[in-house]
């Protein structure tokens, strides 16, 4: 009960502080005013920074008065990303626009977890998203705690499966909430900030999956803030994504079944130059793999079977390795008795042939007929086996 009363008192104090800030002050149309009052202050020094695209600029440092209050004024003709910082791990981000008088309150010991903001719709949107995201992180913490308490239980596999589904649901909730928040506020500068956020290690809104939303926000903000550095940077990012999507579509179209497989040259395991087009007249299994990939290694037994069964009937296998260690590659080829064409340029997944054939994950395979035309493509050796059978029998 005592803890509850203390927490309630803390919340009540913040509300009183918020009500006591501001007064009748108003910002001119060419300035911003940030006014705040933080509880638990002991004359803390806070920093007001402008976040630029490629740098951070300290605008001022202010010592809170005996009431934990401060006032900051700054002349500007454009929207600014502002960081109010106590320490490196204790700060909040605001988006301040000319003519805005922004009111802050919170606990100086934990700004991000306790702050409230008014007077800036963009900052309010950012705060709303941050608050929801923190609740999602708290859910994950609870899930991970349950796993730590049960990871040695007899039914740990069932528990793990249940907890994994809860993690997936939590991540999905974060994605849906963020999507709806941005979709409903496409001309709010806070939407731009939110679209850069991550949940864990991954972007909340994948730029390729949500390219239409990215485009909508970019177009709306460009009209509203035509000279803003963050908006211009975001537009450039969206343009690059659009170009990448277009190029990816063109590559995929070039690699559709019925299209002639693009030629490439590469050194083989004996240091001789190999060209794919030299195998015209053969049915070709073009096999992308790596000795470091467990999935690739698991498929080698089936590929040896293909070579033994279909080789005499006109099958040529070309294994393109995405290895970066020549010794590991040559040893694996020898140990696994890969008695067919083996090529590698030791550029891992940065190999030009990876882009040429749009190979993002390995193993992956293409089947080419005797004229070099793509007839099938798959990561599954089972479906590839059926395609080879149909071509060779």
C-alpha positions, 0 to 999 in steps of 0.5 A, spaced: 500 500 500 505 504 501 508 503 494 502 504 491 501 511 495 508 513 493 507 511 486 500 515 486 504 521 489 509 521 484 504 521 478 500 526 482 506 531 482 508 530 475 500 532 473 501 538 478 508 540 475 505 540 468 499 544 470 504 549 473 508 550 467 507 555 461 502 560 464 501 565 458 507 565 455 507 564 447 512 563 442 513 568 436 512 565 429 520 564 428 522 561 435 520 555 439 519 555 447 521 549 451 519 549 458 519 544 463 519 542 470 522 535 473 521 532 479 527 529 483 531 534 481 537 536 485 540 542 480 541 537 474 544 540 468 540 538 462 543 539 455 538 541 449 541 538 442 539 539 435 539 532 432 541 533 424 542 528 419 549 527 420 551 530 426 548 533 433 549 540 435 548 542 442 544 548 443 544 550 450 546 547 457 541 549 462 541 548 470 534 546 473 532 551 478 530 549 485 523 547 483 526 543 477 524 548 472 527 550 466 525 555 460 529 554 453 528 559 447 531 558 440 530 562 433 528 557 427 524 558 421 524 550 420 522 544 424 527 541 429 529 534 432 531 536 439 534 532 444 533 533 452 539 530 455 540 529 462 545 523 461 547 519 455 542 513 457 537 518 460 534 523 454 527 524 450 526 526 443 522 532 441 520 535 434 519 542 435 516 547 430 516 554 429 511 558 433 510 552 438 511 553 446 512 546 448 511 544 455 514 538 459 514 534 465 517 528 468 522 525 473 529 527 471 531 520 473 528 517 468 525 522 463 523 517 457 519 512 462 515 518 465 515 524 461 509 528 458 509 533 453 504 538 450 504 543 445 507 539 439 503 534 436 509 531 433 512 530 439 506 527 442 505 522 437 513 520 438 511 520 446 505 515 444 509 510 440 514 510 445 509 509 451 506 503 447 513 500 445 515 500 452 509 496 454 511 491 449 518 490 451 515 489 458 511 483 455 518 480 452 521 481 459 516 477 462 516 472 457 523 471 457 523 471 465 518 465 464 523 461 460 529 462 465 524 459 470 522 453 466 528 452 461 530 445 465 523 443 466 521 436 463 516 439 458 520 445 456 519 444 449 512 445 449 513 451 454 518 454 449 513 453 443 508 457 447 513 462 449 515 463 442 508 464 439 507 469 445 513 473 442 511 473 435 504 475 437 508 481 441 512 483 435 506 483 431 502 487 436 508 492 435 508 492 428 500 493 427 500 499 432 506 502 429 503 501 422 496 504 424 499 510 428 503 512 422 497 511 417 493 515 421 498 521 421 502 521 414 503 529 415 506 529 422 513 529 422 513 524 428 511 519 423 518 520 420 521 519 426 517 513 428 518 509 421 526 509 423 525 505 430 526 498 431 523 493 435 529 489 438 534 488 432 529 489 426 525 495 423 518 495 426 516 497 419 520 493 413 521 498 408 520 494 402 513 491 405 511 498 407 513 501 401 506 504 400 506 507 407 513 510 406 512 513 400 505 516 402 509 519 408 515 522 404 510 525 399 506 528 405 511 531 409 515 534 402 509 538 401 509 541 408 516 541 410 519 542 403 526 545 405 527 540 412 533 536 412 530 530 415 524 530 410 529 531 404 533 525 407 527 521 408 525 522 401 532 520 398 531 514 402 524 512 399 527 514 392 533 509 393 528 503 396 523 504 390 529 504 385 531 497 389 524 494 388 524 496 381 531 493 380 529 487 384 522 486 380 526 486 373 531 481 376 526 476 378 522 477 371 529 476 368 529 469 372 522 467 371 521 460 368 522 460 360 527 465 360 534 463 358 539 463 364 544 469 364 551 467 363 557 468 368 564 466 368 568 464 374 574 460 376 573 453 378 577 448 383 582 447 379 583 454 377 581 454 370 576 459 367 568 456 367 563 459 363 556 457 364 554 457 357 559 452 355 554 447 358 549 448 352 546 441 350 546 438 357 541 439 362 544 443 368 543 443 375 545 450 378 546 449 385 548 455 390 551 453 397 556 454 402 560 449 406 558 453 412 551 452 411 548 446 415 542 446 410 547 446 404 551 440 407 544 436 409 542 436 401 549 434 398 547 427 399 541 428 395 545 432 390 550 426 389 544 421 388 542 426 382 549 426 379 550 418 379 543 417 377 542 423 372 549 424 370 549 418 365 543 421 361 546 428 360 546 432 367 551 437 369 551 439 376 555 446 377 555 448 385 557 455 386 559 456 393 558 462 397 565 461 401 570 466 403 575 461 406 578 457 400 581 451 404 574 450 407 571 450 400 576 445 397 576 440 403 569 440 403 568 439 396 574 433 397 571 430 403 563 430 400 566 427 394 563 433 389 565 430 383 562 435 378 563 442 376 565 447 383 566 454 382 567 460 387 570 467 387 570 467 395 566 473 396 561 470 400 554 473 399 557 479 395 559 475 389 556 478 383 553 471 381 549 472 387 545 478 385 545 476 378 541 470 380 537 473 386 540 468 391 539 471 398 539 465 402 542 458 400 541 453 398 538 454 392 537 451 385 536 452 378 534 447 373 536 449 366 534 445 359 539 443 354 538 450 351 540 454 357 532 455 359 530 456 366 525 450 367 525 450 375 528 454 381 527 452 388 530 451 395 527 444 395 531 438 393 525 434 392 521 439 387 528 439 383 528 432 383 522 431 380 524 437 375 530 433 373 526 427 372 521 430 367 527 433 363 531 426 363 526 421 362 
